[in-house]
Amino acid sequence: MKHLLGVENLTREQAERLLDRAESFAEVGRRDIKKVPTLRGRTIVSLFYESSTRTSSSFELAAKRLSADVVSIKAAGSAVDKGESLKDTIATLTAYDPAAIIIRAPQAGAAHLVAGWTDASVINAGDGKHEHPSQALLDVFTLRRRLGSLEGTRIWIVGDVLHSRVARSCLMAFGLMGAHVTLCGPPTLIPRGIAEATGANVTYDLDGLAEADVVYALRMQHERMSESFVPSLREYAARYQIDSRRLGPRQLLMHPGPVNRGVELAPEVIDSSQSLITEQVESGLVVRMAILYELLTGSDRARPKGGPMSADAPPRIGQPA
């Protein structure tokens, strides 16, 4: 596997290998010395055309934990502000011989384009309304650690499915791992034909929410909306907000962040023992370490020679960089 462009390109075997690798890095994280020299001498470029806190910081920390050199570029303040095209930006960055380029862009398909312009491995950190594969993988990792397996698990994804790349990737990833997915939200925020295209259940109210094992709430993607999709946030919250009355005691709660408190989630459930939101953030680091490891040690590019702790060798748990 050279690139991670979307969950739709993954097999279950590939996903499970990534998750198993993430478990090994979780053990590294519990040690006093958290770095391994696996990617020493390699350069990772992080190119974000959209704002990000969790994804950009965890990818950067993941690369540093693997001892890679990291170049982080935000669109604001870069040559992009002067009108440089994405293709020309990639050509410039490729001159630094990066092993991987992590890209977030507002246009669907941007990561696929970049993969055709560079020899580096490309990781899609979110492209428009299309996909966000690393988020879906960390969500599966979080649930697998809590439940052991997703096989037969009933997961409700609630909210703005239409504009959510997370919803698309999670729908595919949860299904890949054997879960049963229900999409719930206002009719204006559920893509037409998605039930027929994916096999997911679709409902427009929370009446059947009690059947869910996991409730995955989405925020309203205002930045991707060009018109009004709900009468008001107050009315949306009244009908679709997950609060302590709607969340049963056995149900787990997830959210990709950032959370709009008081809109899609009530404060009391965000801070409850059922919430996995903090665990999702923690999972992001080790899953993104695993993604970098699997892509770069499995590619056909020439790798540095360095004996048993070179990029070709799996990390020894606790081995310092």
N, C-alpha and C positions, 0 to 999 in steps of 0.2 A: 504494500500500500504506500503510494508516494504522496498523495494529497488527502486532505479531509475537506471535501467540498459540500457534503451533505449527508444526512442519515440515509437518504434514498440510495446511496452508493455502497452502504455497508451491508455485510452479511452478519448473521447472528454470531458466527464463529469469530469474525473480526471484532465485533463489539465486545464479546466476552473476553477476548484476549486483552483488549484495552482495559477493561474493568479489572481483570486479574492483575495486570501490570500496575494499575492504580493502587491496588491493595498493597503491593510491595513497597510503593512509594509512601503510602500512609504509615508503614512501619518505620521508614527512614525519618519521617516527620516527628516521630516520638523520641528520637535519639537526640542527644545533646548537640552532635554535629549533624546538621541536616543536609549538607551538600554532598553530592557525588560528582566525580570528574567525568561522567559519561560523555558530555558534549563539550569538553574543554577544547578550545581552538575553533569552535564553530560559531558563526554569527547568525543571530535571529533578528529579523526586522519586524517590528510591530507597527503597522500602518493603519491608523484609525481616522476615518473620515466622518465618524459620528461619535458623540460623547459616550463615555463608558467609564464606570468605576470598577465593577467586579471583574468583568472579562479582561480588560486591559491590564489591571494590576495583577490578577492571578496568572495570566500568561507570562507577564514580565518576571514575576517571582518564580514561576515554574522553570523558565529558561535559566535564571540565575542559580536556582537550586541544582540544576544539571550542569553548572559551570560554564554555560555558554556566554558569549558576549552579546549584549542586547542593544539594539538601536531602536528607540521609540520615537515615532513621528506622528504628530497630530496635524490635521489639515489646517487648523488655525495657526497662522504664523509661519507656515511652510511655503514652498513655491506654488502650492495649490492655490493660495490666495492671489498669486500673480497670474493665474490662468493656465498653469501647467496641466496637461492632460494626465489621466491615470496611466496611460501607456508610457508616456515620457518619464513619469515618476518612477515606474517600475524599471525602465531602462537605466535610470540613474542609480537606483538602489542595487540593481543586479551587478553593477560595476564593483560593488563591495564583496561580491561572491558570497551572498547569504546562503546558509543551508536551508532556511525556511523563511517564508513571509507570511505573517499573520495579518489578515486584512478584514476591516469592517467598513462597509460602504452602504450608502442609502439605495443603491441601484441593485435590483435582483440580478444575479448572474455575474456580478463583478469578480468574484473569486474564480469562477470558471474562466473568465477572460484572462486574468492574471496568470493562471496556470499555463496558458498557452504562450505567454510572453517571457517566461523565465524557466531556468532549469531547477530553481529552488522548489522545495516542497511548499505547497500553499495550504493554509488553514483558513477556512471560512469562519470568521468571528461574528458573522451576521451580515446578510446582504438583503437590504430592503425588507420586504414582507415574505421573503422566500424561505431561508433556513438559518438555523443557529445550532449546528450539530454538537459543539462541545457542551452547550447548555443541556441539551437532551441527554448526553452521555453522563454528565455529572448528576442529573436528576435520576437516571436509572441506577447509577452507583449508590446514591443516597438511599433509594428505596431498597435496593438489593441488600445493603448493610442492615437495614431495619427489618426487612421481611424475609430475607434469605433468597427468595425468588419472586419474580413478577408473574409467573405462570398462573393464570386464572384471576389475577388481581383486578378489581373493578375500579377504574380511575375516571373521575369526572374532571374535565377541563372546562372551567367556567369563566366567561367574560368575553373580551374582544378577540375572538378567534380570527376574524376577517383580516385584521392588520398585524397579527402576531406571528413572527417567524419562529418564536419559541413553540407556539402551539403546533405548528406544522411539523417541526422536528420531533417534538415530544410525542405527537400522535403516531409517527412512524416508529420511533424508538420503543415506545411502550408496547406497540403492537408486535414489533420484532421480537420482544422478549416474552410474549405470550399473554400480555394484559388485555383486558376488554375496556375500550375507551368510549366514553360518552362525552359529546360536545354540548355545552349548554350556554345560552346567551340570548339576547334579543335577536329576532329574525334578521334585522338589519346588520348584525355583526357575526352572522354565521355564513360562510361562503356557500353559494348555491351549488348543489350537486356534490357536496363534500361527502355525504353519506354513501352515495353510489360509487364515488371514486375511491374511497378508503375503507369502506366497510364499518366505519364508526357509527355509533348511535347518535342521534341528534334530538335534542329537546329544547324547548324555549322557556321552560320554567324549572324551578327547583323542587317541584313536588316529589320527585323520586330520589332526591339527594341522599336519603337515608341508606340507600343500597350501596353507596360508594364506600370503598375501603380507603381511598385516597381522594382528597379534593385539591385540585390544582387551580388556583385562582390566577387570573391575568389582569394586568392593569389596562386601563383605557389608553390606547396609543394615539393621543391627541396630535402628536407631531406628524402622523401619517394620514390624518383626516382632513379632507378638503371641504367637508360638509357636515351637517349635524346628523348623527346616527341614532341618538337617543334624545328624548325631549329635554332632559336635564340630568345632571349628575345626582341630584337628590332623588329623582324618580328611579334612576338606575340602581342606586344604593338600596332603595326600599325593596326592589324586586330581586336583586342579584347579590347583594352584599352577604358575605359569609360572616356570621356572628355566632355567639355562643348558643343561640336558640336553634340555629340551623346546623351547626357542626356537632355531630354526635360524639359521645365519649370515647368510642373505639376508633374514630376516623383520624387519619393523618392529614395534615395541611401543608401544602407547598405553594411557593410563589417564586418566580424567577428574579424579582426585584427590578427596579426599585418599587417599593410598596407605596401606594397612595392610601395612607391611613384614613379610615372613615369612608372610603369609597368602595373598593372591592373587598376590603377586609376591615372588620371592626378591631380596634386596638386590643381587646381582651383575647382574641384568638391568635393574633400575631405573637403575643407574649406567652401563650399557653404551652403546656408540656406536649401538646399534640403537634405543635408547629415544628417543621423540619427546615425552616428558612435559614437559620444559622448553619445547620448541617450542610445545606446545599452550598453555601459559600465556602465552607471548609473543604467540601468535596471537590470544588472547582480547581483548587491548587493541584491536588494529586492526580486528578483526571487529566488536566492539561499537561502535567509532567509526563504522564503516560502517552498522551497523543504525540508530544514532541519526540519522546523516546522511540515509539513505534515507527513513526514516519522517517526519522533521520537515521536510525540504525538499520532500517530495513530497505532504504533506498539504494539505487545503483550508483550513486555518486561516490567518488573517492573519499575515503574517510581517513583521519589521521591515524598513523601507526603509533601504538603506545602500549603494547603488551596486553596483559589480561584486563586492564582497566581502561582500554581504549573504547571508542564509541561502539565497537563491535560486540563488546562483552556486556552482559547484564550487570546492573549495579550490585556491589556487595553491600549488604545492609549495614549502615553505620560507617562505611569506609569514608574517611575525610577526603575533601578535594585537595 
